[in-house]
Amino acid sequence: MNKRNFKDLCQLAEKLRSDTGCPWDRKQTIESMCEHLEEESQEVVDAIKGKDHRNLQEELGDLLFQIIMIAQIAKEDGLFDISDVNEDIAEKIVSRHTWVFGDDKASTPEEALAMWKKNKEIEKNKKQ
């Protein structure tokens, strides 16, 4: 059995938003997706707190698909697409974890968190 991958999910979102897709999904905007994003995020939190790992798997999928749908809408609006989102987060993870992907050292969770905060502040200052 072939499992579906991330690209398949992106194609599902594109199909749902297409002229031959779902009228409800086509009607959504980035703004209208906020309510669904909040709802799905809360369901993830509830599953984690309830230690309901089977439900957590499902709810993480629901949350992931909300993100994919928002990125699809943004793509249609000419703002960005999911590959831009992927690139941004990968770059951010690498740049904030300099003790993993660079030359810095962090031996404890506390040292790692302090360095992460420092790296985040450096990035913030560069953007200003």
One Martini backbone bead per residue (centre of mass of N, CA, C, O) as a GRO file, in nm:
protein
  128
    1MET     BB    1   0.093   0.039   0.026
    2ASN     BB    2   0.052   0.365  -0.054
    3LYS     BB    3   0.148   0.649   0.086
    4ARG     BB    4   0.080   0.953   0.159
    5ASN     BB    5   0.200   1.273   0.100
    6PHE     BB    6   0.255   1.602   0.110
    7LYS     BB    7   0.194   1.652  -0.188
    8ASP     BB    8  -0.086   1.522  -0.182
    9LEU     BB    9  -0.212   1.730   0.009
   10CYS     BB   10  -0.170   1.972  -0.176
   11GLN     BB   11  -0.345   1.855  -0.407
   12LEU     BB   12  -0.607   1.843  -0.248
   13ALA     BB   13  -0.633   2.145  -0.197
   14GLU     BB   14  -0.634   2.231  -0.491
   15LYS     BB   15  -0.889   2.071  -0.567
   16LEU     BB   16  -1.088   2.196  -0.363
   17ARG     BB   17  -1.029   2.498  -0.496
   18SER     BB   18  -1.141   2.427  -0.753
   19ASP     BB   19  -1.387   2.426  -0.995
   20THR     BB   20  -1.415   2.094  -0.917
   21GLY     BB   21  -1.467   2.128  -0.628
   22CYS     BB   22  -1.543   2.287  -0.330
   23PRO     BB   23  -1.745   2.542  -0.242
   24TRP     BB   24  -1.656   2.583   0.051
   25ASP     BB   25  -1.348   2.592  -0.001
   26ARG     BB   26  -1.355   2.828  -0.211
   27LYS     BB   27  -1.475   3.044   0.000
   28GLN     BB   28  -1.226   3.061   0.144
   29THR     BB   29  -1.014   3.240   0.360
   30ILE     BB   30  -0.775   3.332   0.556
   31GLU     BB   31  -0.970   3.451   0.767
   32SER     BB   32  -1.178   3.208   0.779
   33MET     BB   33  -0.954   3.000   0.891
   34CYS     BB   34  -0.917   3.078   1.190
   35GLU     BB   35  -1.138   2.912   1.326
   36HIS     BB   36  -1.028   2.632   1.233
   37LEU     BB   37  -0.747   2.661   1.355
   38GLU     BB   38  -0.835   2.689   1.648
   39GLU     BB   39  -0.994   2.426   1.670
   40GLU     BB   40  -0.764   2.229   1.590
   41SER     BB   41  -0.563   2.319   1.805
   42GLN     BB   42  -0.739   2.242   2.049
   43GLU     BB   43  -0.759   1.938   1.976
   44VAL     BB   44  -0.462   1.885   2.016
   45VAL     BB   45  -0.440   1.971   2.309
   46ASP     BB   46  -0.652   1.773   2.420
   47ALA     BB   47  -0.505   1.513   2.332
   48ILE     BB   48  -0.253   1.560   2.495
   49LYS     BB   49  -0.381   1.594   2.778
   50GLY     BB   50  -0.536   1.302   2.732
   51LYS     BB   51  -0.344   1.090   2.603
   52ASP     BB   52  -0.461   1.073   2.291
   53HIS     BB   53  -0.286   0.938   2.039
   54ARG     BB   54  -0.486   0.864   1.822
   55ASN     BB   55  -0.621   1.145   1.809
   56LEU     BB   56  -0.366   1.308   1.762
   57GLN     BB   57  -0.309   1.210   1.481
   58GLU     BB   58  -0.566   1.327   1.358
   59GLU     BB   59  -0.536   1.626   1.456
   60LEU     BB   60  -0.269   1.682   1.313
   61GLY     BB   61  -0.386   1.648   1.033
   62ASP     BB   62  -0.593   1.874   1.050
   63LEU     BB   63  -0.387   2.100   1.104
   64LEU     BB   64  -0.213   2.059   0.855
   65PHE     BB   65  -0.445   2.115   0.651
   66GLN     BB   66  -0.492   2.406   0.730
   67ILE     BB   67  -0.215   2.506   0.641
   68ILE     BB   68  -0.237   2.416   0.348
   69MET     BB   69  -0.488   2.585   0.279
   70ILE     BB   70  -0.371   2.862   0.341
   71ALA     BB   71  -0.139   2.838   0.135
   72GLN     BB   72  -0.324   2.805  -0.111
   73ILE     BB   73  -0.460   3.077  -0.089
   74ALA     BB   74  -0.201   3.244  -0.101
   75LYS     BB   75  -0.123   3.150  -0.382
   76GLU     BB   76  -0.378   3.261  -0.526
   77ASP     BB   77  -0.301   3.562  -0.406
   78GLY     BB   78   0.025   3.597  -0.440
   79LEU     BB   79   0.203   3.559  -0.167
   80PHE     BB   80   0.242   3.235  -0.125
   81ASP     BB   81   0.379   2.911  -0.055
   82ILE     BB   82   0.458   2.611   0.082
   83SER     BB   83   0.761   2.632   0.003
   84ASP     BB   84   0.807   2.892   0.163
   85VAL     BB   85   0.735   2.779   0.436
   86ASN     BB   86   0.944   2.555   0.441
   87GLU     BB   87   1.196   2.734   0.408
   88ASP     BB   88   1.157   2.917   0.654
   89ILE     BB   89   1.158   2.696   0.876
   90ALA     BB   90   1.426   2.566   0.812
   91GLU     BB   91   1.597   2.819   0.851
   92LYS     BB   92   1.511   2.875   1.143
   93ILE     BB   93   1.601   2.613   1.277
   94VAL     BB   94   1.898   2.637   1.203
   95SER     BB   95   1.957   2.933   1.316
   96ARG     BB   96   1.857   2.855   1.623
   97HIS     BB   97   2.056   2.577   1.613
   98THR     BB   98   2.384   2.626   1.660
   99TRP     BB   99   2.452   2.356   1.835
  100VAL     BB  100   2.377   2.167   1.582
  101PHE     BB  101   2.451   2.354   1.297
  102GLY     BB  102   2.711   2.454   1.451
  103ASP     BB  103   2.955   2.582   1.700
  104ASP     BB  104   2.795   2.571   1.930
  105LYS     BB  105   2.716   2.517   2.286
  106ALA     BB  106   2.490   2.260   2.438
  107SER     BB  107   2.417   2.054   2.734
  108THR     BB  108   2.142   2.184   2.807
  109PRO     BB  109   1.825   2.290   2.800
  110GLU     BB  110   1.894   2.574   2.910
  111GLU     BB  111   2.115   2.646   2.708
  112ALA     BB  112   1.945   2.609   2.456
  113LEU     BB  113   1.729   2.821   2.522
  114ALA     BB  114   1.916   3.064   2.549
  115MET     BB  115   2.029   3.045   2.259
  116TRP     BB  116   1.765   3.063   2.110
  117LYS     BB  117   1.691   3.345   2.214
  118LYS     BB  118   1.939   3.486   2.105
  119ASN     BB  119   1.895   3.412   1.803
  120LYS     BB  120   1.620   3.547   1.782
  121GLU     BB  121   1.717   3.834   1.847
  122ILE     BB  122   1.911   3.860   1.613
  123GLU     BB  123   1.697   3.830   1.391
  124LYS     BB  124   1.520   4.066   1.476
  125ASN     BB  125   1.743   4.287   1.439
  126LYS     BB  126   1.790   4.234   1.129
  127LYS     BB  127   1.486   4.320   1.042
  128GLN     BB  128   1.511   4.637   1.136
   0.00000   0.00000   0.00000
